[in-house]
Amino acid sequence: MKLTGGCLCGAIRFEADEQPQWIRHCHCVMCRKVSGSAFLTGLLFRVRAIHWTGKPESYESSPGFLRTFCSKCGSSLTNEIVHVSDKLYLLLGSFDDPSKIKIDDNVDHVFSERELEWLHTDDQFPRSEGEKFPKKLVTG
């Protein structure tokens, strides 16, 4: 089953040939600003599994960390860690039907020390201070 998505105006579209390898809820200030929400949910995919129509613009928000977006409507699309060049995060809000995404144990929260006081998620997924990229995803 293919997962599809894109920007708000439709100038950029993507199709994923596989389910994500990892799902990450990030509570850092930059991710809140990019998402316009209390936290950002990114789904980690192998780059070769994503097929694009249109080309997103990129912005290096911090050294080695790129964020992409549509230059026409401003929709955020991906987060990319430069030293992990074969993987990227597609942002949950950019998917056409997020209910098709399978959730398993490969989910976590990062920068949980910055989670907003009034936000109370009741999931049991691991939480860490700062960001720790799962070793099995860097090597495998």
C-alpha positions in Angstrom: 0.0 0.0 0.0 1.4 3.3 -1.0 1.3 6.3 1.3 0.7 9.6 -0.4 0.9 13.3 0.5 2.1 16.7 -0.4 1.8 20.4 0.3 -1.4 22.4 0.8 -1.5 23.9 -2.7 -0.6 20.6 -4.5 2.5 21.9 -6.2 4.6 19.2 -4.5 3.5 15.6 -4.0 5.1 12.5 -2.7 4.5 8.8 -2.7 6.1 6.3 -0.2 6.5 2.7 -1.3 6.8 1.5 2.3 5.7 2.1 5.9 8.0 4.3 8.0 10.9 2.8 9.9 10.4 5.1 12.9 8.0 7.7 14.2 9.2 10.5 16.3 7.4 13.2 18.2 9.7 16.2 18.7 9.0 18.8 21.4 11.9 21.2 20.6 11.2 24.8 20.0 12.3 24.7 16.3 9.9 21.8 15.6 7.1 23.6 17.3 7.7 26.7 15.1 8.0 24.7 11.9 4.7 22.7 12.7 2.8 25.6 14.2 1.7 23.2 16.9 2.6 21.8 20.3 5.0 19.3 18.8 6.0 17.9 15.4 5.6 14.3 14.3 8.1 13.0 11.7 8.0 9.6 10.1 11.4 8.2 9.1 11.7 6.7 5.6 14.5 5.5 3.4 15.1 8.2 0.8 14.8 5.6 -2.1 11.3 4.7 -1.0 10.0 8.3 -1.6 9.1 9.5 -5.1 8.5 13.2 -5.6 6.5 15.4 -8.0 7.7 18.9 -7.7 10.8 20.1 -5.8 10.7 21.4 -2.2 12.9 24.3 -1.1 15.2 23.7 1.8 16.4 25.7 4.8 19.3 24.7 7.1 17.7 25.4 10.5 20.8 24.3 12.4 24.2 22.9 11.2 23.5 19.6 9.5 19.8 19.7 9.7 17.6 20.6 6.7 13.9 21.4 6.6 12.0 21.4 3.3 8.9 23.2 2.4 6.8 24.3 -0.6 7.9 27.8 -1.8 4.4 28.5 -3.1 2.2 27.7 -0.1 4.8 27.4 2.7 3.8 23.9 3.8 6.5 22.0 5.8 7.3 18.7 4.2 10.5 17.1 5.6 13.3 17.1 8.1 16.6 15.8 7.0 19.7 15.0 9.0 22.6 15.5 6.7 24.9 12.8 8.2 22.1 10.2 7.7 21.8 10.9 4.0 19.8 7.7 3.1 16.9 8.6 5.3 14.5 11.5 5.9 11.5 12.4 8.0 8.2 13.1 6.2 6.0 15.3 8.4 2.7 13.7 9.5 0.6 16.7 8.6 1.7 16.4 4.9 0.1 12.9 4.4 -3.2 12.6 2.6 -4.5 9.9 5.0 -2.4 9.4 8.1 -4.8 6.6 9.3 -3.0 4.3 6.7 0.2 4.6 8.7 1.0 1.5 10.8 2.1 2.2 14.4 4.2 -0.3 16.2 6.9 -0.1 18.8 9.2 2.2 16.7 7.9 5.4 18.2 9.4 7.8 20.6 9.3 11.4 22.0 12.5 13.5 21.9 13.3 16.8 23.7 10.6 15.7 26.2 12.1 18.0 28.8 10.6 20.8 26.6 7.1 19.3 26.4 4.5 22.0 27.2 3.2 21.8 30.7 -0.4 21.6 29.6 0.2 18.9 27.0 -0.5 15.4 28.4 -0.1 12.5 26.1 -1.1 9.2 27.5 1.0 6.9 25.2 3.7 4.7 26.7 6.3 5.5 24.1 9.9 6.2 25.3 10.9 9.7 26.1 14.3 11.2 26.1 15.9 14.6 26.7 17.5 15.9 23.6 17.7 13.8 20.5 19.1 10.4 20.2 19.0 8.8 16.8 18.4 5.1 17.0 21.6 3.3 16.2 19.9 0.5 14.3 18.6 3.1 11.8 21.9 4.7 11.2 23.7 1.4 10.5 20.8 -0.7 9.0 
